[in-house]
Amino acid sequence: MGRGRQKAKDAKIARQLKYSNHGADLRDLERELISPSNDSKDDEREDTYDRWAEDDDR
């Protein structure tokens, strides 16, 4: 058994990914990327990463 079956499965998955919608709403995505509230979320993330980085230095 082998490569042929796996290749067919991979091709099927690739087709599904290529042609499916995935429920993405591009307008919501655009609003999220443009909104000014995004900055506060980034600051929170940076604080979290900084805390983790400090833990690694010990």
PQR file with spaces between the fields and no chain letter, atoms N, CA, C, O and H, PARSE charges and radii, in Angstrom:
ATOM       1  N    MET     1       0.853   -1.157    0.000 -0.4000 1.5000
ATOM       2  CA   MET     1       0.000    0.000    0.000 -0.0000 2.0000
ATOM       3  C    MET     1       0.881    1.195    0.000  0.5500 1.7000
ATOM       4  O    MET     1       2.050    1.157    0.382 -0.5500 1.4000
ATOM       5  N    GLY     2       0.358    2.120   -0.384 -0.4000 1.5000
ATOM       6  CA   GLY     2       1.397    3.065   -0.244 -0.0000 2.0000
ATOM       7  C    GLY     2       1.164    4.450   -0.712  0.5500 1.7000
ATOM       8  O    GLY     2       0.191    5.126   -0.378 -0.5500 1.4000
ATOM       9  H    GLY     2      -0.592    2.151   -0.695  0.4000 1.0000
ATOM      10  N    ARG     3       2.099    4.826   -1.493 -0.4000 1.5000
ATOM      11  CA   ARG     3       2.198    6.244   -1.850 -0.0000 2.0000
ATOM      12  C    ARG     3       0.987    6.705   -2.650  0.5500 1.7000
ATOM      13  O    ARG     3       0.569    7.853   -2.498 -0.5500 1.4000
ATOM      14  H    ARG     3       2.889    4.276   -1.764  0.4000 1.0000
ATOM      15  N    GLY     4       0.421    5.874   -3.476 -0.4000 1.5000
ATOM      16  CA   GLY     4      -0.727    6.270   -4.293 -0.0000 2.0000
ATOM      17  C    GLY     4      -1.920    6.666   -3.453  0.5500 1.7000
ATOM      18  O    GLY     4      -2.569    7.678   -3.717 -0.5500 1.4000
ATOM      19  H    GLY     4       0.761    4.942   -3.599  0.4000 1.0000
ATOM      20  N    ARG     5      -2.205    5.870   -2.447 -0.4000 1.5000
ATOM      21  CA   ARG     5      -3.341    6.162   -1.578 -0.0000 2.0000
ATOM      22  C    ARG     5      -3.102    7.442   -0.780  0.5500 1.7000
ATOM      23  O    ARG     5      -4.004    8.266   -0.635 -0.5500 1.4000
ATOM      24  H    ARG     5      -1.678    5.048   -2.233  0.4000 1.0000
ATOM      25  N    GLN     6      -1.906    7.601   -0.274 -0.4000 1.5000
ATOM      26  CA   GLN     6      -1.568    8.814    0.498 -0.0000 2.0000
ATOM      27  C    GLN     6      -1.600   10.046   -0.404  0.5500 1.7000
ATOM      28  O    GLN     6      -2.068   11.108    0.005 -0.5500 1.4000
ATOM      29  H    GLN     6      -1.172    6.931   -0.391  0.4000 1.0000
ATOM      30  N    LYS     7      -1.107    9.901   -1.614 -0.4000 1.5000
ATOM      31  CA   LYS     7      -1.102   11.023   -2.551 -0.0000 2.0000
ATOM      32  C    LYS     7      -2.533   11.443   -2.895  0.5500 1.7000
ATOM      33  O    LYS     7      -2.823   12.636   -2.986 -0.5500 1.4000
ATOM      34  H    LYS     7      -0.727    9.038   -1.947  0.4000 1.0000
ATOM      35  N    ALA     8      -3.421   10.476   -3.083 -0.4000 1.5000
ATOM      36  CA   ALA     8      -4.818   10.782   -3.373 -0.0000 2.0000
ATOM      37  C    ALA     8      -5.467   11.495   -2.186  0.5500 1.7000
ATOM      38  O    ALA     8      -6.245   12.431   -2.372 -0.5500 1.4000
ATOM      39  H    ALA     8      -3.185    9.507   -3.009  0.4000 1.0000
ATOM      40  N    LYS     9      -5.151   11.058   -0.978 -0.4000 1.5000
ATOM      41  CA   LYS     9      -5.705   11.698    0.217 -0.0000 2.0000
ATOM      42  C    LYS     9      -5.194   13.135    0.341  0.5500 1.7000
ATOM      43  O    LYS     9      -5.956   14.048    0.659 -0.5500 1.4000
ATOM      44  H    LYS     9      -4.519   10.298   -0.826  0.4000 1.0000
ATOM      45  N    ASP    10      -3.913   13.320    0.089 -0.4000 1.5000
ATOM      46  CA   ASP    10      -3.339   14.665    0.139 -0.0000 2.0000
ATOM      47  C    ASP    10      -3.972   15.580   -0.910  0.5500 1.7000
ATOM      48  O    ASP    10      -4.240   16.749   -0.633 -0.5500 1.4000
ATOM      49  H    ASP    10      -3.294   12.578   -0.170  0.4000 1.0000
ATOM      50  N    ALA    11      -4.212   15.051   -2.111 -0.4000 1.5000
ATOM      51  CA   ALA    11      -4.835   15.839   -3.171 -0.0000 2.0000
ATOM      52  C    ALA    11      -6.259   16.225   -2.786  0.5500 1.7000
ATOM      53  O    ALA    11      -6.695   17.343   -3.063 -0.5500 1.4000
ATOM      54  H    ALA    11      -3.995   14.102   -2.336  0.4000 1.0000
ATOM      55  N    LYS    12      -6.980   15.315   -2.153 -0.4000 1.5000
ATOM      56  CA   LYS    12      -8.346   15.593   -1.718 -0.0000 2.0000
ATOM      57  C    LYS    12      -8.356   16.704   -0.680  0.5500 1.7000
ATOM      58  O    LYS    12      -9.172   17.622   -0.759 -0.5500 1.4000
ATOM      59  H    LYS    12      -6.626   14.408   -1.928  0.4000 1.0000
ATOM      60  N    ILE    13      -7.463   16.628    0.284 -0.4000 1.5000
ATOM      61  CA   ILE    13      -7.380   17.648    1.324 -0.0000 2.0000
ATOM      62  C    ILE    13      -6.992   18.997    0.724  0.5500 1.7000
ATOM      63  O    ILE    13      -7.549   20.026    1.106 -0.5500 1.4000
ATOM      64  H    ILE    13      -6.800   15.882    0.349  0.4000 1.0000
ATOM      65  N    ALA    14      -6.048   18.999   -0.206 -0.4000 1.5000
ATOM      66  CA   ALA    14      -5.628   20.241   -0.851 -0.0000 2.0000
ATOM      67  C    ALA    14      -6.793   20.876   -1.604  0.5500 1.7000
ATOM      68  O    ALA    14      -6.970   22.093   -1.558 -0.5500 1.4000
ATOM      69  H    ALA    14      -5.596   18.163   -0.517  0.4000 1.0000
ATOM      70  N    ARG    15      -7.583   20.066   -2.292 -0.4000 1.5000
ATOM      71  CA   ARG    15      -8.758   20.596   -3.008 -0.0000 2.0000
ATOM      72  C    ARG    15      -9.756   21.209   -2.039  0.5500 1.7000
ATOM      73  O    ARG    15     -10.301   22.283   -2.292 -0.5500 1.4000
ATOM      74  H    ARG    15      -7.439   19.077   -2.329  0.4000 1.0000
ATOM      75  N    GLN    16      -9.993   20.517   -0.922 -0.4000 1.5000
ATOM      76  CA   GLN    16     -10.929   21.040    0.070 -0.0000 2.0000
ATOM      77  C    GLN    16     -10.459   22.385    0.619  0.5500 1.7000
ATOM      78  O    GLN    16     -11.257   23.307    0.784 -0.5500 1.4000
ATOM      79  H    GLN    16      -9.550   19.644   -0.716  0.4000 1.0000
ATOM      80  N    LEU    17      -9.179   22.490    0.897 -0.4000 1.5000
ATOM      81  CA   LEU    17      -8.647   23.741    1.420 -0.0000 2.0000
ATOM      82  C    LEU    17      -8.704   24.859    0.386  0.5500 1.7000
ATOM      83  O    LEU    17      -8.981   26.012    0.716 -0.5500 1.4000
ATOM      84  H    LEU    17      -8.531   21.741    0.764  0.4000 1.0000
ATOM      85  N    LYS    18      -8.442   24.508   -0.851 -0.4000 1.5000
ATOM      86  CA   LYS    18      -8.407   25.506   -1.916 -0.0000 2.0000
ATOM      87  C    LYS    18      -9.792   26.054   -2.232  0.5500 1.7000
ATOM      88  O    LYS    18      -9.949   27.258   -2.436 -0.5500 1.4000
ATOM      89  H    LYS    18      -8.218   23.571   -1.119  0.4000 1.0000
ATOM      90  N    TYR    19     -10.787   25.195   -2.275 -0.4000 1.5000
ATOM      91  CA   TYR    19     -12.089   25.610   -2.764 -0.0000 2.0000
ATOM      92  C    TYR    19     -13.136   25.849   -1.683  0.5500 1.7000
ATOM      93  O    TYR    19     -14.235   26.304   -1.999 -0.5500 1.4000
ATOM      94  H    TYR    19     -10.660   24.217   -2.110  0.4000 1.0000
ATOM      95  N    SER    20     -12.841   25.563   -0.440 -0.4000 1.5000
ATOM      96  CA   SER    20     -13.851   25.781    0.600 -0.0000 2.0000
ATOM      97  C    SER    20     -13.773   27.206    1.130  0.5500 1.7000
ATOM      98  O    SER    20     -12.739   27.866    1.029 -0.5500 1.4000
ATOM      99  H    SER    20     -11.948   25.193   -0.183  0.4000 1.0000
ATOM     100  N    ASN    21     -14.866   27.660    1.688 -0.4000 1.5000
ATOM     101  CA   ASN    21     -14.983   29.026    2.169 -0.0000 2.0000
ATOM     102  C    ASN    21     -14.373   29.177    3.560  0.5500 1.7000
ATOM     103  O    ASN    21     -13.851   30.245    3.876 -0.5500 1.4000
ATOM     104  H    ASN    21     -15.706   27.124    1.770  0.4000 1.0000
ATOM     105  N    HIS    22     -14.421   28.170    4.379 -0.4000 1.5000
ATOM     106  CA   HIS    22     -13.928   28.169    5.761 -0.0000 2.0000
ATOM     107  C    HIS    22     -14.696   29.132    6.644  0.5500 1.7000
ATOM     108  O    HIS    22     -14.268   29.417    7.762 -0.5500 1.4000
ATOM     109  H    HIS    22     -14.845   27.301    4.122  0.4000 1.0000
ATOM     110  N    GLY    23     -15.813   29.636    6.169 -0.4000 1.5000
ATOM     111  CA   GLY    23     -16.626   30.533    6.981 -0.0000 2.0000
ATOM     112  C    GLY    23     -15.969   31.874    7.247  0.5500 1.7000
ATOM     113  O    GLY    23     -16.363   32.570    8.182 -0.5500 1.4000
ATOM     114  H    GLY    23     -16.161   29.405    5.260  0.4000 1.0000
ATOM     115  N    ALA    24     -14.991   32.253    6.462 -0.4000 1.5000
ATOM     116  CA   ALA    24     -14.297   33.514    6.675 -0.0000 2.0000
ATOM     117  C    ALA    24     -15.160   34.672    6.196  0.5500 1.7000
ATOM     118  O    ALA    24     -15.685   34.652    5.083 -0.5500 1.4000
ATOM     119  H    ALA    24     -14.671   31.687    5.701  0.4000 1.0000
ATOM     120  N    ASP    25     -15.298   35.673    7.044 -0.4000 1.5000
ATOM     121  CA   ASP    25     -16.002   36.887    6.665 -0.0000 2.0000
ATOM     122  C    ASP    25     -14.951   37.969    6.469  0.5500 1.7000
ATOM     123  O    ASP    25     -14.399   38.493    7.436 -0.5500 1.4000
ATOM     124  H    ASP    25     -14.872   35.689    7.948  0.4000 1.0000
ATOM     125  N    LEU    26     -14.683   38.295    5.230 -0.4000 1.5000
ATOM     126  CA   LEU    26     -13.614   39.231    4.923 -0.0000 2.0000
ATOM     127  C    LEU    26     -13.911   40.636    5.432  0.5500 1.7000
ATOM     128  O    LEU    26     -12.987   41.382    5.758 -0.5500 1.4000
ATOM     129  H    LEU    26     -15.132   37.869    4.444  0.4000 1.0000
ATOM     130  N    ARG    27     -15.170   41.001    5.503 -0.4000 1.5000
ATOM     131  CA   ARG    27     -15.514   42.331    6.029 -0.0000 2.0000
ATOM     132  C    ARG    27     -15.174   42.412    7.524  0.5500 1.7000
ATOM     133  O    ARG    27     -14.653   43.428    7.985 -0.5500 1.4000
ATOM     134  H    ARG    27     -15.921   40.396    5.238  0.4000 1.0000
ATOM     135  N    ASP    28     -15.462   41.363    8.268 -0.4000 1.5000
ATOM     136  CA   ASP    28     -15.092   41.351    9.687 -0.0000 2.0000
ATOM     137  C    ASP    28     -13.579   41.420    9.853  0.5500 1.7000
ATOM     138  O    ASP    28     -13.071   42.121   10.728 -0.5500 1.4000
ATOM     139  H    ASP    28     -15.885   40.538    7.893  0.4000 1.0000
ATOM     140  N    LEU    29     -12.877   40.695    9.015 -0.4000 1.5000
ATOM     141  CA   LEU    29     -11.420   40.710    9.075 -0.0000 2.0000
ATOM     142  C    LEU    29     -10.884   42.106    8.785  0.5500 1.7000
ATOM     143  O    LEU    29      -9.982   42.588    9.470 -0.5500 1.4000
ATOM     144  H    LEU    29     -13.290   40.125    8.305  0.4000 1.0000
ATOM     145  N    GLU    30     -11.439   42.747    7.774 -0.4000 1.5000
ATOM     146  CA   GLU    30     -11.001   44.098    7.418 -0.0000 2.0000
ATOM     147  C    GLU    30     -11.244   45.059    8.581  0.5500 1.7000
ATOM     148  O    GLU    30     -10.373   45.860    8.919 -0.5500 1.4000
ATOM     149  H    GLU    30     -12.171   42.355    7.217  0.4000 1.0000
ATOM     150  N    ARG    31     -12.439   44.978    9.197 -0.4000 1.5000
ATOM     151  CA   ARG    31     -12.748   45.847   10.337 -0.0000 2.0000
ATOM     152  C    ARG    31     -11.793   45.595   11.485  0.5500 1.7000
ATOM     153  O    ARG    31     -11.355   46.534   12.150 -0.5500 1.4000
ATOM     154  H    ARG    31     -13.146   44.327    8.922  0.4000 1.0000
ATOM     155  N    GLU    32     -11.470   44.343   11.721 -0.4000 1.5000
ATOM     156  CA   GLU    32     -10.564   44.006   12.819 -0.0000 2.0000
ATOM     157  C    GLU    32      -9.166   44.563   12.573  0.5500 1.7000
ATOM     158  O    GLU    32      -8.514   45.051   13.495 -0.5500 1.4000
ATOM     159  H    GLU    32     -11.825   43.580   11.181  0.4000 1.0000
ATOM     160  N    LEU    33      -8.716   44.489   11.341 -0.4000 1.5000
ATOM     161  CA   LEU    33      -7.370   44.975   11.026 -0.0000 2.0000
ATOM     162  C    LEU    33      -7.289   46.493   11.053  0.5500 1.7000
ATOM     163  O    LEU    33      -6.240   47.050   11.379 -0.5500 1.4000
ATOM     164  H    LEU    33      -9.246   44.092   10.591  0.4000 1.0000
ATOM     165  N    ILE    34      -8.380   47.170   10.714 -0.4000 1.5000
ATOM     166  CA   ILE    34      -8.376   48.624   10.642 -0.0000 2.0000
ATOM     167  C    ILE    34      -8.667   49.257   11.991  0.5500 1.7000
ATOM     168  O    ILE    34      -8.230   50.380   12.241 -0.5500 1.4000
ATOM     169  H    ILE    34      -9.232   46.718   10.449  0.4000 1.0000
ATOM     170  N    SER    35      -9.380   48.583   12.856 -0.4000 1.5000
ATOM     171  CA   SER    35      -9.861   49.183   14.104 -0.0000 2.0000
ATOM     172  C    SER    35      -8.701   49.623   15.000  0.5500 1.7000
ATOM     173  O    SER    35      -7.680   48.942   15.083 -0.5500 1.4000
ATOM     174  H    SER    35      -9.734   47.671   12.654  0.4000 1.0000
ATOM     175  N    PRO    36      -8.870   50.768   15.667 -0.5600 1.5000
ATOM     176  CA   PRO    36      -7.815   51.261   16.566  0.2800 2.0000
ATOM     177  C    PRO    36      -7.706   50.450   17.858  0.5500 1.7000
ATOM     178  O    PRO    36      -6.695   50.543   18.553 -0.5500 1.4000
ATOM     179  N    SER    37      -8.718   49.663   18.189 -0.4000 1.5000
ATOM     180  CA   SER    37      -8.663   48.874   19.417 -0.0000 2.0000
ATOM     181  C    SER    37      -7.617   47.767   19.326  0.5500 1.7000
ATOM     182  O    SER    37      -7.289   47.139   20.333 -0.5500 1.4000
ATOM     183  H    SER    37      -9.540   49.587   17.624  0.4000 1.0000
ATOM     184  N    ASN    38      -7.105   47.532   18.155 -0.4000 1.5000
ATOM     185  CA   ASN    38      -6.087   46.501   17.945 -0.0000 2.0000
ATOM     186  C    ASN    38      -4.811   46.806   18.728  0.5500 1.7000
ATOM     187  O    ASN    38      -4.127   45.884   19.173 -0.5500 1.4000
ATOM     188  H    ASN    38      -7.371   48.042   17.338  0.4000 1.0000
ATOM     189  N    ASP    39      -4.479   48.101   18.902 -0.4000 1.5000
ATOM     190  CA   ASP    39      -3.238   48.476   19.566 -0.0000 2.0000
ATOM     191  C    ASP    39      -3.198   48.003   21.015  0.5500 1.7000
ATOM     192  O    ASP    39      -2.156   47.547   21.486 -0.5500 1.4000
ATOM     193  H    ASP    39      -5.034   48.850   18.541  0.4000 1.0000
ATOM     194  N    SER    40      -4.312   48.105   21.720 -0.4000 1.5000
ATOM     195  CA   SER    40      -4.310   47.686   23.114 -0.0000 2.0000
ATOM     196  C    SER    40      -4.078   46.185   23.237  0.5500 1.7000
ATOM     197  O    SER    40      -3.420   45.735   24.175 -0.5500 1.4000
ATOM     198  H    SER    40      -5.158   48.475   21.336  0.4000 1.0000
ATOM     199  N    LYS    41      -4.610   45.410   22.302 -0.4000 1.5000
ATOM     200  CA   LYS    41      -4.392   43.966   22.326 -0.0000 2.0000
ATOM     201  C    LYS    41      -2.918   43.644   22.104  0.5500 1.7000
ATOM     202  O    LYS    41      -2.375   42.740   22.738 -0.5500 1.4000
ATOM     203  H    LYS    41      -5.145   45.775   21.540  0.4000 1.0000
ATOM     204  N    ASP    42      -2.272   44.384   21.203 -0.4000 1.5000
ATOM     205  CA   ASP    42      -0.858   44.146   20.935 -0.0000 2.0000
ATOM     206  C    ASP    42      -0.015   44.468   22.163  0.5500 1.7000
ATOM     207  O    ASP    42       0.946   43.760   22.462 -0.5500 1.4000
ATOM     208  H    ASP    42      -2.714   45.119   20.688  0.4000 1.0000
ATOM     209  N    ASP    43      -0.373   45.536   22.876 -0.4000 1.5000
ATOM     210  CA   ASP    43       0.367   45.889   24.081 -0.0000 2.0000
ATOM     211  C    ASP    43       0.261   44.788   25.126  0.5500 1.7000
ATOM     212  O    ASP    43       1.244   44.453   25.786 -0.5500 1.4000
ATOM     213  H    ASP    43      -1.153   46.112   22.634  0.4000 1.0000
ATOM     214  N    GLU    44      -0.933   44.227   25.274 -0.4000 1.5000
ATOM     215  CA   GLU    44      -1.116   43.136   26.230 -0.0000 2.0000
ATOM     216  C    GLU    44      -0.271   41.937   25.841  0.5500 1.7000
ATOM     217  O    GLU    44       0.337   41.298   26.700 -0.5500 1.4000
ATOM     218  H    GLU    44      -1.732   44.499   24.738  0.4000 1.0000
ATOM     219  N    ARG    45      -0.230   41.626   24.548 -0.4000 1.5000
ATOM     220  CA   ARG    45       0.580   40.496   24.080 -0.0000 2.0000
ATOM     221  C    ARG    45       2.053   40.732   24.360  0.5500 1.7000
ATOM     222  O    ARG    45       2.755   39.835   24.828 -0.5500 1.4000
ATOM     223  H    ARG    45      -0.724   42.145   23.850  0.4000 1.0000
ATOM     224  N    GLU    46       2.522   41.945   24.073 -0.4000 1.5000
ATOM     225  CA   GLU    46       3.939   42.241   24.288 -0.0000 2.0000
ATOM     226  C    GLU    46       4.295   42.095   25.762  0.5500 1.7000
ATOM     227  O    GLU    46       5.358   41.572   26.095 -0.5500 1.4000
ATOM     228  H    GLU    46       1.952   42.673   23.694  0.4000 1.0000
ATOM     229  N    ASP    47       3.408   42.557   26.652 -0.4000 1.5000
ATOM     230  CA   ASP    47       3.661   42.415   28.078 -0.0000 2.0000
ATOM     231  C    ASP    47       3.786   40.950   28.466  0.5500 1.7000
ATOM     232  O    ASP    47       4.657   40.577   29.252 -0.5500 1.4000
ATOM     233  H    ASP    47       2.544   42.983   26.382  0.4000 1.0000
ATOM     234  N    THR    48       2.911   40.127   27.912 -0.4000 1.5000
ATOM     235  CA   THR    48       2.947   38.699   28.212 -0.0000 2.0000
ATOM     236  C    THR    48       4.248   38.081   27.724  0.5500 1.7000
ATOM     237  O    THR    48       4.882   37.314   28.449 -0.5500 1.4000
ATOM     238  H    THR    48       2.203   40.430   27.273  0.4000 1.0000
ATOM     239  N    TYR    49       4.646   38.407   26.510 -0.4000 1.5000
ATOM     240  CA   TYR    49       5.878   37.853   25.966 -0.0000 2.0000
ATOM     241  C    TYR    49       7.090   38.353   26.734  0.5500 1.7000
ATOM     242  O    TYR    49       8.033   37.597   26.967 -0.5500 1.4000
ATOM     243  H    TYR    49       4.131   39.030   25.922  0.4000 1.0000
ATOM     244  N    ASP    50       7.072   39.626   27.130 -0.4000 1.5000
ATOM     245  CA   ASP    50       8.183   40.156   27.912 -0.0000 2.0000
ATOM     246  C    ASP    50       8.318   39.415   29.227  0.5500 1.7000
ATOM     247  O    ASP    50       9.426   39.115   29.674 -0.5500 1.4000
ATOM     248  H    ASP    50       6.306   40.240   26.940  0.4000 1.0000
ATOM     249  N    ARG    51       7.174   39.120   29.847 -0.4000 1.5000
ATOM     250  CA   ARG    51       7.219   38.390   31.117 -0.0000 2.0000
ATOM     251  C    ARG    51       7.820   37.009   30.919  0.5500 1.7000
ATOM     252  O    ARG    51       8.623   36.550   31.731 -0.5500 1.4000
ATOM     253  H    ARG    51       6.274   39.364   29.484  0.4000 1.0000
ATOM     254  N    TRP    52       7.425   36.344   29.829 -0.4000 1.5000
ATOM     255  CA   TRP    52       7.973   35.018   29.543 -0.0000 2.0000
ATOM     256  C    TRP    52       9.470   35.101   29.254  0.5500 1.7000
ATOM     257  O    TRP    52      10.239   34.238   29.678 -0.5500 1.4000
ATOM     258  H    TRP    52       6.772   36.716   29.169  0.4000 1.0000
ATOM     259  N    ALA    53       9.872   36.129   28.540 -0.4000 1.5000
ATOM     260  CA   ALA    53      11.292   36.285   28.207 -0.0000 2.0000
ATOM     261  C    ALA    53      12.107   36.480   29.479  0.5500 1.7000
ATOM     262  O    ALA    53      13.213   35.954   29.600 -0.5500 1.4000
ATOM     263  H    ALA    53       9.248   36.830   28.195  0.4000 1.0000
ATOM     264  N    GLU    54      11.560   37.237   30.426 -0.4000 1.5000
ATOM     265  CA   GLU    54      12.255   37.437   31.689 -0.0000 2.0000
ATOM     266  C    GLU    54      12.412   36.128   32.451  0.5500 1.7000
ATOM     267  O    GLU    54      13.439   35.886   33.085 -0.5500 1.4000
ATOM     268  H    GLU    54      10.661   37.664   30.328  0.4000 1.0000
ATOM     269  N    ASP    55      11.381   35.286   32.383 -0.4000 1.5000
ATOM     270  CA   ASP    55      11.439   33.992   33.054 -0.0000 2.0000
ATOM     271  C    ASP    55      12.526   33.115   32.462  0.5500 1.7000
ATOM     272  O    ASP    55      13.167   32.352   33.184 -0.5500 1.4000
ATOM     273  H    ASP    55      10.547   35.483   31.867  0.4000 1.0000
ATOM     274  N    ASP    56      12.741   33.212   31.154 -0.4000 1.5000
ATOM     275  CA   ASP    56      13.746   32.386   30.490 -0.0000 2.0000
ATOM     276  C    ASP    56      15.163   32.802   30.855  0.5500 1.7000
ATOM     277  O    ASP    56      16.080   31.981   30.842 -0.5500 1.4000
ATOM     278  H    ASP    56      12.220   33.831   30.567  0.4000 1.0000
ATOM     279  N    ASP    57      15.342   34.083   31.181 -0.4000 1.5000
ATOM     280  CA   ASP    57      16.688   34.590   31.479 -0.0000 2.0000
ATOM     281  C    ASP    57      17.207   34.120   32.819  0.5500 1.7000
ATOM     282  O    ASP    57      18.413   34.158   33.067 -0.5500 1.4000
ATOM     283  H    ASP    57      14.597   34.750   31.192  0.4000 1.0000
ATOM     284  N    ARG    58      16.329   33.684   33.672 -0.4000 1.5000
ATOM     285  CA   ARG    58      16.759   33.285   35.024 -0.0000 2.0000
ATOM     286  C    ARG    58      17.490   31.991   35.030  0.5500 1.7000
ATOM     287  O    ARG    58      17.913   31.526   36.089 -0.5500 1.4000
ATOM     288  H    ARG    58      15.350   33.653   33.471  0.4000 1.0000
